Amino acid sequence: MPALTIKNLPDELYRSLRDSAKAHRRSLNSEVIVCLEQSLGTVRLDPEAFLDQVRRLRSEIRGPKLTDRFLREAKNAGRP
């Protein structure tokens, strides 16, 4: 697998990467790879899998449907 050395990395960028890696519980190397994948769009999204997940999540929602009418009425409730 190829390796990459980054020279002259600004201190602030290094600290940001380090803090992000810590927050995501990843190594600095893994965090850099994730950032590169996200910025270059190398992570491919399967549209059908995404839609299946959205449909599943929607089916689990309890309560009234959030229509424009429902939201407008809720927003105006209690206003003079």
PyMOL Python script that loads the backbone (N, CA, C, O; Angstrom):
from pymol import cmd

cmd.read_pdbstr("""\
ATOM      1  N   MET A   1       0.846  -1.170   0.000  1.00  0.00           N
ATOM      2  CA  MET A   1       0.000   0.000   0.000  1.00  0.00           C
ATOM      3  C   MET A   1       0.895   1.237   0.000  1.00  0.00           C
ATOM      4  O   MET A   1       1.891   1.280   0.722  1.00  0.00           O
ATOM      5  N   PRO A   2       0.552   2.232  -0.795  1.00  0.00           N
ATOM      6  CA  PRO A   2       1.381   3.438  -0.872  1.00  0.00           C
ATOM      7  C   PRO A   2       1.396   4.213   0.448  1.00  0.00           C
ATOM      8  O   PRO A   2       0.475   4.117   1.259  1.00  0.00           O
ATOM      9  N   ALA A   3       2.447   4.967   0.633  1.00  0.00           N
ATOM     10  CA  ALA A   3       2.583   5.826   1.808  1.00  0.00           C
ATOM     11  C   ALA A   3       2.749   7.265   1.328  1.00  0.00           C
ATOM     12  O   ALA A   3       3.149   7.512   0.190  1.00  0.00           O
ATOM     13  N   LEU A   4       2.442   8.190   2.194  1.00  0.00           N
ATOM     14  CA  LEU A   4       2.502   9.603   1.836  1.00  0.00           C
ATOM     15  C   LEU A   4       3.126  10.368   2.985  1.00  0.00           C
ATOM     16  O   LEU A   4       2.748  10.179   4.142  1.00  0.00           O
ATOM     17  N   THR A   5       4.083  11.235   2.672  1.00  0.00           N
ATOM     18  CA  THR A   5       4.674  12.119   3.661  1.00  0.00           C
ATOM     19  C   THR A   5       4.222  13.529   3.345  1.00  0.00           C
ATOM     20  O   THR A   5       4.307  13.972   2.200  1.00  0.00           O
ATOM     21  N   ILE A   6       3.747  14.229   4.346  1.00  0.00           N
ATOM     22  CA  ILE A   6       3.288  15.603   4.141  1.00  0.00           C
ATOM     23  C   ILE A   6       4.303  16.535   4.788  1.00  0.00           C
ATOM     24  O   ILE A   6       4.538  16.477   5.995  1.00  0.00           O
ATOM     25  N   LYS A   7       4.897  17.388   3.973  1.00  0.00           N
ATOM     26  CA  LYS A   7       5.900  18.328   4.464  1.00  0.00           C
ATOM     27  C   LYS A   7       5.272  19.695   4.673  1.00  0.00           C
ATOM     28  O   LYS A   7       4.307  20.065   4.003  1.00  0.00           O
ATOM     29  N   ASN A   8       5.835  20.432   5.609  1.00  0.00           N
ATOM     30  CA  ASN A   8       5.441  21.821   5.887  1.00  0.00           C
ATOM     31  C   ASN A   8       3.967  21.951   6.265  1.00  0.00           C
ATOM     32  O   ASN A   8       3.306  22.914   5.876  1.00  0.00           O
ATOM     33  N   LEU A   9       3.464  20.998   7.009  1.00  0.00           N
ATOM     34  CA  LEU A   9       2.086  21.025   7.476  1.00  0.00           C
ATOM     35  C   LEU A   9       1.960  22.124   8.534  1.00  0.00           C
ATOM     36  O   LEU A   9       2.674  22.098   9.536  1.00  0.00           O
ATOM     37  N   PRO A  10       1.064  23.085   8.323  1.00  0.00           N
ATOM     38  CA  PRO A  10       0.912  24.155   9.316  1.00  0.00           C
ATOM     39  C   PRO A  10       0.504  23.598  10.682  1.00  0.00           C
ATOM     40  O   PRO A  10      -0.274  22.648  10.775  1.00  0.00           O
ATOM     41  N   ASP A  11       1.039  24.203  11.726  1.00  0.00           N
ATOM     42  CA  ASP A  11       0.771  23.738  13.088  1.00  0.00           C
ATOM     43  C   ASP A  11      -0.724  23.696  13.388  1.00  0.00           C
ATOM     44  O   ASP A  11      -1.210  22.736  13.985  1.00  0.00           O
ATOM     45  N   GLU A  12      -1.454  24.731  12.980  1.00  0.00           N
ATOM     46  CA  GLU A  12      -2.886  24.800  13.266  1.00  0.00           C
ATOM     47  C   GLU A  12      -3.640  23.661  12.579  1.00  0.00           C
ATOM     48  O   GLU A  12      -4.559  23.083  13.159  1.00  0.00           O
ATOM     49  N   LEU A  13      -3.250  23.339  11.343  1.00  0.00           N
ATOM     50  CA  LEU A  13      -3.900  22.243  10.628  1.00  0.00           C
ATOM     51  C   LEU A  13      -3.593  20.914  11.309  1.00  0.00           C
ATOM     52  O   LEU A  13      -4.469  20.057  11.422  1.00  0.00           O
ATOM     53  N   TYR A  14      -2.360  20.741  11.761  1.00  0.00           N
ATOM     54  CA  TYR A  14      -1.995  19.523  12.480  1.00  0.00           C
ATOM     55  C   TYR A  14      -2.830  19.378  13.754  1.00  0.00           C
ATOM     56  O   TYR A  14      -3.344  18.299  14.051  1.00  0.00           O
ATOM     57  N   ARG A  15      -2.960  20.484  14.508  1.00  0.00           N
ATOM     58  CA  ARG A  15      -3.742  20.429  15.750  1.00  0.00           C
ATOM     59  C   ARG A  15      -5.209  20.103  15.458  1.00  0.00           C
ATOM     60  O   ARG A  15      -5.841  19.342  16.191  1.00  0.00           O
ATOM     61  N   SER A  16      -5.740  20.680  14.391  1.00  0.00           N
ATOM     62  CA  SER A  16      -7.130  20.396  14.019  1.00  0.00           C
ATOM     63  C   SER A  16      -7.317  18.928  13.664  1.00  0.00           C
ATOM     64  O   SER A  16      -8.287  18.302  14.092  1.00  0.00           O
ATOM     65  N   LEU A  17      -6.400  18.383  12.888  1.00  0.00           N
ATOM     66  CA  LEU A  17      -6.464  16.960  12.530  1.00  0.00           C
ATOM     67  C   LEU A  17      -6.343  16.076  13.763  1.00  0.00           C
ATOM     68  O   LEU A  17      -7.078  15.100  13.917  1.00  0.00           O
ATOM     69  N   ARG A  18      -5.408  16.427  14.639  1.00  0.00           N
ATOM     70  CA  ARG A  18      -5.196  15.646  15.859  1.00  0.00           C
ATOM     71  C   ARG A  18      -6.443  15.666  16.736  1.00  0.00           C
ATOM     72  O   ARG A  18      -6.866  14.631  17.250  1.00  0.00           O
ATOM     73  N   ASP A  19      -7.031  16.854  16.903  1.00  0.00           N
ATOM     74  CA  ASP A  19      -8.236  16.973  17.736  1.00  0.00           C
ATOM     75  C   ASP A  19      -9.416  16.228  17.115  1.00  0.00           C
ATOM     76  O   ASP A  19     -10.197  15.593  17.824  1.00  0.00           O
ATOM     77  N   SER A  20      -9.541  16.306  15.801  1.00  0.00           N
ATOM     78  CA  SER A  20     -10.622  15.605  15.110  1.00  0.00           C
ATOM     79  C   SER A  20     -10.446  14.092  15.246  1.00  0.00           C
ATOM     80  O   SER A  20     -11.412  13.363  15.474  1.00  0.00           O
ATOM     81  N   ALA A  21      -9.207  13.634  15.104  1.00  0.00           N
ATOM     82  CA  ALA A  21      -8.929  12.201  15.248  1.00  0.00           C
ATOM     83  C   ALA A  21      -9.291  11.727  16.653  1.00  0.00           C
ATOM     84  O   ALA A  21      -9.864  10.652  16.826  1.00  0.00           O
ATOM     85  N   LYS A  22      -8.955  12.531  17.641  1.00  0.00           N
ATOM     86  CA  LYS A  22      -9.266  12.161  19.022  1.00  0.00           C
ATOM     87  C   LYS A  22     -10.776  12.120  19.231  1.00  0.00           C
ATOM     88  O   LYS A  22     -11.295  11.206  19.873  1.00  0.00           O
ATOM     89  N   ALA A  23     -11.479  13.114  18.687  1.00  0.00           N
ATOM     90  CA  ALA A  23     -12.940  13.164  18.845  1.00  0.00           C
ATOM     91  C   ALA A  23     -13.628  11.981  18.176  1.00  0.00           C
ATOM     92  O   ALA A  23     -14.657  11.507  18.657  1.00  0.00           O
ATOM     93  N   HIS A  24     -13.060  11.498  17.059  1.00  0.00           N
ATOM     94  CA  HIS A  24     -13.650  10.376  16.333  1.00  0.00           C
ATOM     95  C   HIS A  24     -13.052   9.028  16.755  1.00  0.00           C
ATOM     96  O   HIS A  24     -13.393   7.983  16.201  1.00  0.00           O
ATOM     97  N   ARG A  25     -12.162   9.076  17.739  1.00  0.00           N
ATOM     98  CA  ARG A  25     -11.501   7.870  18.261  1.00  0.00           C
ATOM     99  C   ARG A  25     -10.790   7.099  17.152  1.00  0.00           C
ATOM    100  O   ARG A  25     -10.909   5.881  17.026  1.00  0.00           O
ATOM    101  N   ARG A  26     -10.030   7.880  16.337  1.00  0.00           N
ATOM    102  CA  ARG A  26      -9.242   7.288  15.257  1.00  0.00           C
ATOM    103  C   ARG A  26      -7.789   7.703  15.412  1.00  0.00           C
ATOM    104  O   ARG A  26      -7.469   8.655  16.124  1.00  0.00           O
ATOM    105  N   SER A  27      -6.922   6.975  14.738  1.00  0.00           N
ATOM    106  CA  SER A  27      -5.531   7.402  14.677  1.00  0.00           C
ATOM    107  C   SER A  27      -5.441   8.621  13.772  1.00  0.00           C
ATOM    108  O   SER A  27      -6.349   8.885  12.984  1.00  0.00           O
ATOM    109  N   LEU A  28      -4.364   9.349  13.885  1.00  0.00           N
ATOM    110  CA  LEU A  28      -4.157  10.513  13.027  1.00  0.00           C
ATOM    111  C   LEU A  28      -4.128  10.091  11.563  1.00  0.00           C
ATOM    112  O   LEU A  28      -4.685  10.781  10.708  1.00  0.00           O
ATOM    113  N   ASN A  29      -3.495   8.983  11.272  1.00  0.00           N
ATOM    114  CA  ASN A  29      -3.428   8.464   9.910  1.00  0.00           C
ATOM    115  C   ASN A  29      -4.822   8.146   9.368  1.00  0.00           C
ATOM    116  O   ASN A  29      -5.153   8.510   8.240  1.00  0.00           O
ATOM    117  N   SER A  30      -5.634   7.467  10.176  1.00  0.00           N
ATOM    118  CA  SER A  30      -6.996   7.134   9.748  1.00  0.00           C
ATOM    119  C   SER A  30      -7.831   8.390   9.537  1.00  0.00           C
ATOM    120  O   SER A  30      -8.637   8.453   8.609  1.00  0.00           O
ATOM    121  N   GLU A  31      -7.643   9.386  10.392  1.00  0.00           N
ATOM    122  CA  GLU A  31      -8.392  10.637  10.258  1.00  0.00           C
ATOM    123  C   GLU A  31      -8.036  11.349   8.958  1.00  0.00           C
ATOM    124  O   GLU A  31      -8.915  11.877   8.277  1.00  0.00           O
ATOM    125  N   VAL A  32      -6.768  11.364   8.616  1.00  0.00           N
ATOM    126  CA  VAL A  32      -6.338  11.991   7.365  1.00  0.00           C
ATOM    127  C   VAL A  32      -6.948  11.258   6.173  1.00  0.00           C
ATOM    128  O   VAL A  32      -7.398  11.897   5.222  1.00  0.00           O
ATOM    129  N   ILE A  33      -6.970   9.940   6.211  1.00  0.00           N
ATOM    130  CA  ILE A  33      -7.561   9.159   5.120  1.00  0.00           C
ATOM    131  C   ILE A  33      -9.043   9.473   4.982  1.00  0.00           C
ATOM    132  O   ILE A  33      -9.529   9.675   3.869  1.00  0.00           O
ATOM    133  N   VAL A  34      -9.768   9.517   6.097  1.00  0.00           N
ATOM    134  CA  VAL A  34     -11.203   9.831   6.058  1.00  0.00           C
ATOM    135  C   VAL A  34     -11.416  11.234   5.486  1.00  0.00           C
ATOM    136  O   VAL A  34     -12.293  11.430   4.644  1.00  0.00           O
ATOM    137  N   CYS A  35     -10.634  12.196   5.928  1.00  0.00           N
ATOM    138  CA  CYS A  35     -10.761  13.573   5.419  1.00  0.00           C
ATOM    139  C   CYS A  35     -10.498  13.630   3.922  1.00  0.00           C
ATOM    140  O   CYS A  35     -11.218  14.317   3.197  1.00  0.00           O
ATOM    141  N   LEU A  36      -9.493  12.931   3.452  1.00  0.00           N
ATOM    142  CA  LEU A  36      -9.189  12.904   2.018  1.00  0.00           C
ATOM    143  C   LEU A  36     -10.316  12.240   1.239  1.00  0.00           C
ATOM    144  O   LEU A  36     -10.713  12.728   0.181  1.00  0.00           O
ATOM    145  N   GLU A  37     -10.831  11.133   1.757  1.00  0.00           N
ATOM    146  CA  GLU A  37     -11.935  10.452   1.067  1.00  0.00           C
ATOM    147  C   GLU A  37     -13.157  11.356   0.965  1.00  0.00           C
ATOM    148  O   GLU A  37     -13.805  11.420  -0.080  1.00  0.00           O
ATOM    149  N   GLN A  38     -13.468  12.051   2.051  1.00  0.00           N
ATOM    150  CA  GLN A  38     -14.639  12.937   2.042  1.00  0.00           C
ATOM    151  C   GLN A  38     -14.435  14.121   1.101  1.00  0.00           C
ATOM    152  O   GLN A  38     -15.352  14.494   0.370  1.00  0.00           O
ATOM    153  N   SER A  39     -13.264  14.703   1.114  1.00  0.00           N
ATOM    154  CA  SER A  39     -13.044  15.895   0.292  1.00  0.00           C
ATOM    155  C   SER A  39     -12.896  15.552  -1.186  1.00  0.00           C
ATOM    156  O   SER A  39     -13.223  16.369  -2.047  1.00  0.00           O
ATOM    157  N   LEU A  40     -12.413  14.369  -1.483  1.00  0.00           N
ATOM    158  CA  LEU A  40     -12.234  13.969  -2.882  1.00  0.00           C
ATOM    159  C   LEU A  40     -13.409  13.171  -3.419  1.00  0.00           C
ATOM    160  O   LEU A  40     -13.448  12.833  -4.602  1.00  0.00           O
ATOM    161  N   GLY A  41     -14.355  12.875  -2.563  1.00  0.00           N
ATOM    162  CA  GLY A  41     -15.538  12.148  -3.009  1.00  0.00           C
ATOM    163  C   GLY A  41     -15.264  10.707  -3.381  1.00  0.00           C
ATOM    164  O   GLY A  41     -15.933  10.152  -4.252  1.00  0.00           O
ATOM    165  N   THR A  42     -14.291  10.097  -2.731  1.00  0.00           N
ATOM    166  CA  THR A  42     -13.964   8.717  -3.069  1.00  0.00           C
ATOM    167  C   THR A  42     -14.856   7.708  -2.346  1.00  0.00           C
ATOM    168  O   THR A  42     -14.839   6.519  -2.664  1.00  0.00           O
ATOM    169  N   VAL A  43     -15.630   8.185  -1.376  1.00  0.00           N
ATOM    170  CA  VAL A  43     -16.569   7.295  -0.698  1.00  0.00           C
ATOM    171  C   VAL A  43     -17.834   7.259  -1.542  1.00  0.00           C
ATOM    172  O   VAL A  43     -18.537   8.263  -1.656  1.00  0.00           O
ATOM    173  N   ARG A  44     -18.120   6.130  -2.119  1.00  0.00           N
ATOM    174  CA  ARG A  44     -19.265   5.994  -3.015  1.00  0.00           C
ATOM    175  C   ARG A  44     -20.517   5.643  -2.228  1.00  0.00           C
ATOM    176  O   ARG A  44     -20.501   4.762  -1.368  1.00  0.00           O
ATOM    177  N   LEU A  45     -21.581   6.332  -2.529  1.00  0.00           N
ATOM    178  CA  LEU A  45     -22.861   6.093  -1.886  1.00  0.00           C
ATOM    179  C   LEU A  45     -23.724   5.282  -2.825  1.00  0.00           C
ATOM    180  O   LEU A  45     -23.897   5.635  -3.991  1.00  0.00           O
ATOM    181  N   ASP A  46     -24.262   4.193  -2.309  1.00  0.00           N
ATOM    182  CA  ASP A  46     -25.171   3.374  -3.091  1.00  0.00           C
ATOM    183  C   ASP A  46     -26.565   3.971  -2.935  1.00  0.00           C
ATOM    184  O   ASP A  46     -27.147   3.887  -1.854  1.00  0.00           O
ATOM    185  N   PRO A  47     -27.115   4.575  -3.992  1.00  0.00           N
ATOM    186  CA  PRO A  47     -28.400   5.264  -3.873  1.00  0.00           C
ATOM    187  C   PRO A  47     -29.525   4.365  -3.368  1.00  0.00           C
ATOM    188  O   PRO A  47     -30.338   4.798  -2.551  1.00  0.00           O
ATOM    189  N   GLU A  48     -29.584   3.134  -3.836  1.00  0.00           N
ATOM    190  CA  GLU A  48     -30.650   2.231  -3.399  1.00  0.00           C
ATOM    191  C   GLU A  48     -30.528   1.896  -1.917  1.00  0.00           C
ATOM    192  O   GLU A  48     -31.529   1.858  -1.202  1.00  0.00           O
ATOM    193  N   ALA A  49     -29.309   1.654  -1.458  1.00  0.00           N
ATOM    194  CA  ALA A  49     -29.103   1.358  -0.042  1.00  0.00           C
ATOM    195  C   ALA A  49     -29.468   2.571   0.808  1.00  0.00           C
ATOM    196  O   ALA A  49     -30.056   2.428   1.879  1.00  0.00           O
ATOM    197  N   PHE A  50     -29.116   3.769   0.326  1.00  0.00           N
ATOM    198  CA  PHE A  50     -29.447   4.993   1.046  1.00  0.00           C
ATOM    199  C   PHE A  50     -30.961   5.172   1.140  1.00  0.00           C
ATOM    200  O   PHE A  50     -31.486   5.478   2.210  1.00  0.00           O
ATOM    201  N   LEU A  51     -31.661   4.982   0.020  1.00  0.00           N
ATOM    202  CA  LEU A  51     -33.119   5.120   0.013  1.00  0.00           C
ATOM    203  C   LEU A  51     -33.785   4.070   0.905  1.00  0.00           C
ATOM    204  O   LEU A  51     -34.770   4.361   1.582  1.00  0.00           O
ATOM    205  N   ASP A  52     -33.252   2.866   0.903  1.00  0.00           N
ATOM    206  CA  ASP A  52     -33.796   1.822   1.786  1.00  0.00           C
ATOM    207  C   ASP A  52     -33.668   2.232   3.249  1.00  0.00           C
ATOM    208  O   ASP A  52     -34.580   2.025   4.049  1.00  0.00           O
ATOM    209  N   GLN A  53     -32.517   2.819   3.583  1.00  0.00           N
ATOM    210  CA  GLN A  53     -32.295   3.264   4.954  1.00  0.00           C
ATOM    211  C   GLN A  53     -33.250   4.404   5.311  1.00  0.00           C
ATOM    212  O   GLN A  53     -33.797   4.425   6.414  1.00  0.00           O
ATOM    213  N   VAL A  54     -33.457   5.350   4.391  1.00  0.00           N
ATOM    214  CA  VAL A  54     -34.388   6.451   4.635  1.00  0.00           C
ATOM    215  C   VAL A  54     -35.800   5.920   4.838  1.00  0.00           C
ATOM    216  O   VAL A  54     -36.501   6.344   5.757  1.00  0.00           O
ATOM    217  N   ARG A  55     -36.217   4.997   3.983  1.00  0.00           N
ATOM    218  CA  ARG A  55     -37.563   4.422   4.112  1.00  0.00           C
ATOM    219  C   ARG A  55     -37.742   3.709   5.452  1.00  0.00           C
ATOM    220  O   ARG A  55     -38.784   3.827   6.098  1.00  0.00           O
ATOM    221  N   ARG A  56     -36.714   2.971   5.857  1.00  0.00           N
ATOM    222  CA  ARG A  56     -36.783   2.260   7.129  1.00  0.00           C
ATOM    223  C   ARG A  56     -36.898   3.252   8.282  1.00  0.00           C
ATOM    224  O   ARG A  56     -37.718   3.064   9.181  1.00  0.00           O
ATOM    225  N   LEU A  57     -36.088   4.300   8.263  1.00  0.00           N
ATOM    226  CA  LEU A  57     -36.137   5.297   9.325  1.00  0.00           C
ATOM    227  C   LEU A  57     -37.480   6.019   9.357  1.00  0.00           C
ATOM    228  O   LEU A  57     -38.020   6.292  10.429  1.00  0.00           O
ATOM    229  N   ARG A  58     -38.016   6.325   8.177  1.00  0.00           N
ATOM    230  CA  ARG A  58     -39.320   6.989   8.114  1.00  0.00           C
ATOM    231  C   ARG A  58     -40.414   6.110   8.710  1.00  0.00           C
ATOM    232  O   ARG A  58     -41.322   6.605   9.379  1.00  0.00           O
ATOM    233  N   SER A  59     -40.323   4.814   8.465  1.00  0.00           N
ATOM    234  CA  SER A  59     -41.358   3.909   8.972  1.00  0.00           C
ATOM    235  C   SER A  59     -41.325   3.809  10.493  1.00  0.00           C
ATOM    236  O   SER A  59     -42.317   3.418  11.108  1.00  0.00           O
ATOM    237  N   GLU A  60     -40.202   4.156  11.103  1.00  0.00           N
ATOM    238  CA  GLU A  60     -40.066   4.072  12.556  1.00  0.00           C
ATOM    239  C   GLU A  60     -40.523   5.344  13.269  1.00  0.00           C
ATOM    240  O   GLU A  60     -40.616   5.361  14.496  1.00  0.00           O
ATOM    241  N   ILE A  61     -40.803   6.391  12.529  1.00  0.00           N
ATOM    242  CA  ILE A  61     -41.215   7.660  13.130  1.00  0.00           C
ATOM    243  C   ILE A  61     -42.621   7.529  13.691  1.00  0.00           C
ATOM    244  O   ILE A  61     -43.536   7.069  13.007  1.00  0.00           O
ATOM    245  N   ARG A  62     -42.783   7.937  14.939  1.00  0.00           N
ATOM    246  CA  ARG A  62     -44.083   7.897  15.594  1.00  0.00           C
ATOM    247  C   ARG A  62     -44.624   9.325  15.673  1.00  0.00           C
ATOM    248  O   ARG A  62     -43.852  10.277  15.792  1.00  0.00           O
ATOM    249  N   GLY A  63     -45.926   9.471  15.607  1.00  0.00           N
ATOM    250  CA  GLY A  63     -46.530  10.784  15.745  1.00  0.00           C
ATOM    251  C   GLY A  63     -47.060  11.291  14.423  1.00  0.00           C
ATOM    252  O   GLY A  63     -47.031  10.584  13.416  1.00  0.00           O
ATOM    253  N   PRO A  64     -47.545  12.525  14.432  1.00  0.00           N
ATOM    254  CA  PRO A  64     -48.156  13.077  13.223  1.00  0.00           C
ATOM    255  C   PRO A  64     -47.117  13.333  12.134  1.00  0.00           C
ATOM    256  O   PRO A  64     -45.939  13.552  12.415  1.00  0.00           O
ATOM    257  N   LYS A  65     -47.582  13.301  10.886  1.00  0.00           N
ATOM    258  CA  LYS A  65     -46.691  13.603   9.773  1.00  0.00           C
ATOM    259  C   LYS A  65     -46.410  15.090   9.755  1.00  0.00           C
ATOM    260  O   LYS A  65     -47.301  15.895  10.029  1.00  0.00           O
ATOM    261  N   LEU A  66     -45.199  15.460   9.442  1.00  0.00           N
ATOM    262  CA  LEU A  66     -44.801  16.861   9.437  1.00  0.00           C
ATOM    263  C   LEU A  66     -45.099  17.489   8.081  1.00  0.00           C
ATOM    264  O   LEU A  66     -44.202  17.680   7.260  1.00  0.00           O
ATOM    265  N   THR A  67     -46.351  17.802   7.864  1.00  0.00           N
ATOM    266  CA  THR A  67     -46.759  18.468   6.630  1.00  0.00           C
ATOM    267  C   THR A  67     -46.591  19.970   6.807  1.00  0.00           C
ATOM    268  O   THR A  67     -46.417  20.451   7.927  1.00  0.00           O
ATOM    269  N   ASP A  68     -46.641  20.712   5.703  1.00  0.00           N
ATOM    270  CA  ASP A  68     -46.566  22.171   5.786  1.00  0.00           C
ATOM    271  C   ASP A  68     -47.686  22.716   6.665  1.00  0.00           C
ATOM    272  O   ASP A  68     -47.470  23.617   7.476  1.00  0.00           O
ATOM    273  N   ARG A  69     -48.880  22.161   6.497  1.00  0.00           N
ATOM    274  CA  ARG A  69     -50.031  22.614   7.274  1.00  0.00           C
ATOM    275  C   ARG A  69     -49.807  22.375   8.767  1.00  0.00           C
ATOM    276  O   ARG A  69     -50.035  23.266   9.584  1.00  0.00           O
ATOM    277  N   PHE A  70     -49.357  21.164   9.118  1.00  0.00           N
ATOM    278  CA  PHE A  70     -49.116  20.833  10.521  1.00  0.00           C
ATOM    279  C   PHE A  70     -48.079  21.780  11.122  1.00  0.00           C
ATOM    280  O   PHE A  70     -48.276  22.297  12.222  1.00  0.00           O
ATOM    281  N   LEU A  71     -46.974  22.011  10.405  1.00  0.00           N
ATOM    282  CA  LEU A  71     -45.923  22.879  10.922  1.00  0.00           C
ATOM    283  C   LEU A  71     -46.407  24.320  11.067  1.00  0.00           C
ATOM    284  O   LEU A  71     -46.088  24.981  12.055  1.00  0.00           O
ATOM    285  N   ARG A  72     -47.172  24.812  10.094  1.00  0.00           N
ATOM    286  CA  ARG A  72     -47.689  26.179  10.151  1.00  0.00           C
ATOM    287  C   ARG A  72     -48.618  26.334  11.359  1.00  0.00           C
ATOM    288  O   ARG A  72     -48.528  27.317  12.095  1.00  0.00           O
ATOM    289  N   GLU A  73     -49.515  25.351  11.559  1.00  0.00           N
ATOM    290  CA  GLU A  73     -50.433  25.417  12.698  1.00  0.00           C
ATOM    291  C   GLU A  73     -49.683  25.329  14.029  1.00  0.00           C
ATOM    292  O   GLU A  73     -50.023  26.031  14.981  1.00  0.00           O
ATOM    293  N   ALA A  74     -48.682  24.485  14.095  1.00  0.00           N
ATOM    294  CA  ALA A  74     -47.906  24.360  15.322  1.00  0.00           C
ATOM    295  C   ALA A  74     -47.148  25.654  15.616  1.00  0.00           C
ATOM    296  O   ALA A  74     -47.053  26.077  16.768  1.00  0.00           O
ATOM    297  N   LYS A  75     -46.619  26.266  14.586  1.00  0.00           N
ATOM    298  CA  LYS A  75     -45.874  27.509  14.754  1.00  0.00           C
ATOM    299  C   LYS A  75     -46.787  28.634  15.229  1.00  0.00           C
ATOM    300  O   LYS A  75     -46.377  29.469  16.036  1.00  0.00           O
ATOM    301  N   ASN A  76     -48.015  28.659  14.737  1.00  0.00           N
ATOM    302  CA  ASN A  76     -48.944  29.735  15.076  1.00  0.00           C
ATOM    303  C   ASN A  76     -49.744  29.464  16.347  1.00  0.00           C
ATOM    304  O   ASN A  76     -50.453  30.349  16.825  1.00  0.00           O
ATOM    305  N   ALA A  77     -49.644  28.271  16.896  1.00  0.00           N
ATOM    306  CA  ALA A  77     -50.400  27.926  18.114  1.00  0.00           C
ATOM    307  C   ALA A  77     -49.978  28.841  19.260  1.00  0.00           C
ATOM    308  O   ALA A  77     -48.794  29.020  19.544  1.00  0.00           O
ATOM    309  N   GLY A  78     -50.981  29.404  19.897  1.00  0.00           N
ATOM    310  CA  GLY A  78     -50.704  30.242  21.058  1.00  0.00           C
ATOM    311  C   GLY A  78     -50.337  31.668  20.712  1.00  0.00           C
ATOM    312  O   GLY A  78     -50.124  32.476  21.615  1.00  0.00           O
ATOM    313  N   ARG A  79     -50.257  32.007  19.437  1.00  0.00           N
ATOM    314  CA  ARG A  79     -49.949  33.380  19.072  1.00  0.00           C
ATOM    315  C   ARG A  79     -51.254  34.176  18.982  1.00  0.00           C
ATOM    316  O   ARG A  79     -52.273  33.657  18.527  1.00  0.00           O
ATOM    317  N   PRO A  80     -51.216  35.430  19.414  1.00  0.00           N
ATOM    318  CA  PRO A  80     -52.435  36.249  19.352  1.00  0.00           C
ATOM    319  C   PRO A  80     -52.819  36.609  17.926  1.00  0.00           C
ATOM    320  O   PRO A  80     -53.819  37.293  17.710  1.00  0.00           O
TER     321      PRO A  80
END
""", "prot")
cmd.dss("prot")
cmd.show_as("cartoon", "prot")
cmd.util.cbc("prot")
cmd.orient("prot")
